[in-house]
Amino acid sequence: MPVRGCLSAALGITLSIAGLFAYPKAPSAQSAEPPRLTMMAEGLDTPWGLALLPGGGFLVTEKDGRLMHFDGSGNAVEVSGVPPVRDSGQGGLLDITPARDFATTRELWLTYSKRQQGGSGTALAAARLSDDGRRLERVRQLFEAAPGGSGGRHFGSRVVEATDGTLFVTIGDRGDRPSAQDRNLHNGSVIRINRDGSVPADNPFIGQAGIQPEIWSYGHRNPQGAGLDAAGTLWTAEHGAKGGDEVNLIRKGANFGWPVISYGRHYSGGKIGEGTAKEGMQQPAFYWDPSMAPSGLLIYSGDMFPDWRGDIFVGSLKFDYISRLETSGDTAREVAQIKSPETGRVRDIIQAPDGSIWFIAAGNGAVYRMSSGAGG
């Protein structure tokens, strides 16, 4: 059962966030050394996705369709060649993920809302970043939700490379609640495809009539956070309605219940679906009530914060903090909230090779690096 609960880089602005932690339980020994925040970029316009590159550079997507490259020395350039996006409502240029072999292939993946007849849908493209970091080359679409919808909500849109090299992409219900249970659509699903855009032969619904073969799991509302644990299992963070934001441990072929079951209510206060549980539908590992508007999810595995290994970090768009959750099997519980003026509308959160934690504070138009207070 669930547990409730001016563009620049390397600016050198370092802030201590001691005393700015809230702990639902007693703090661990790790909290005796509060981490430091260093601003790495500012002046961004609705930043959404963040990717770190070998050599100290990084990329940031902006919802209006711009992709910015920072070289780590204070220089920034807009990258050309981004596929056309439909910047409307919650749609636009969204996530970005470099391939695990980026150092040799320079390949990356972008998710975005693509104009379709009658509306727009979540799409995934692959591209090569030029050697000078100024343009995308060999851009090709790998996937497009069919169909998307006419509304401007709930594109989901995280892309994660699985340990076997396949790609997970999260897709929201596009504001059409019943579509999350309609497997003839991609709405409200996590899809899994091969790196070339083909469908893996071991996907759960291959060959079943009336079901999109890319679907890995379904019954999702709007998953905007996704990441792998140490075993390579995918977890997501998903927006509920009024209450009922969720962290989910994703299982192959599973139905996560939206909108049949939910721990939230309609914004009007009305009941959603049939209650909080139903046979054949998965329970969340954790849910928030009231909603905190989750976006971006990291499962920490680094050395800089050893007490945090295996913990889940989720950004809050509504309450301006980073939630830290500990897991036990298929459940989780929130054990701390990292909150400061710098954690304004945390949109994305990722781990650097040195074990530091980087995040986008969309409310501040900035990127920050969280490092050990002991001098990391």
Secondary structure, DSSP 8 states (H G I E B T S, - for coil): --B-----S---EEEE-TT-EE-SS---GGGGS--EEEEEE---SSEEEEEE-TTS-EEEEETTS-EEEE-SSS-EEEEB-------STT-SEEEEEE-TTHHHH-EEEEEEEEEETTEEEEEEEEEEE-TTSSBEEEEEEEEE-SS-BSSS------EEE-TTS-EEEEE--TT-GGGGG-TTS-TTEEEEE-TTS---TT-TTTT-TTS-TTEEEE--S-EEEEEE-TTS-EEEEE--SBS-EEEEE--TT-B--TTTB-SSB-TTS-B-TTBS--TTS---SEEESS---EEEEEE---SSSGGGTT-EEEEESSS--EEEEEEETTEEEEEEEE--TT-SSEEEEEE-TTS-EEEEETTTTEEEEEE-TTT-
